[in-house]
Amino acid sequence: MIVQWEGQLHEVSEISGNYVLLIKHCPSSFGSDIRVYLKKSQEETAINLKKGQMITYKARLDDWSAIFGLDARDGEIISVG
């Protein structure tokens, strides 16, 4: 399922050579609610992001776990506010 959501950037990480946005949707969450693995074409944009920015993104929901929350793949940054 492809989703387009907006959330607050918690962190930009690099996991196994992929840039990943950790996004917080729920204000009561301690950390992030979803990990968005970005397409390679989005990496340069991701490097310039700052914690706390609002990010609108589109991605394919991939997996869910009680510990890590949601994972999404093929992420694209639509807008940064």
Secondary structure, DSSP 8 states (H G I E B T S, - for coil): -EEEEEEEEEEEEEETTEEEEEEE-STT-SS-SEEEEE-GGGHHHHHT--TT-EEEEEEEEEEEETTTEEEEEEEEEEEE-
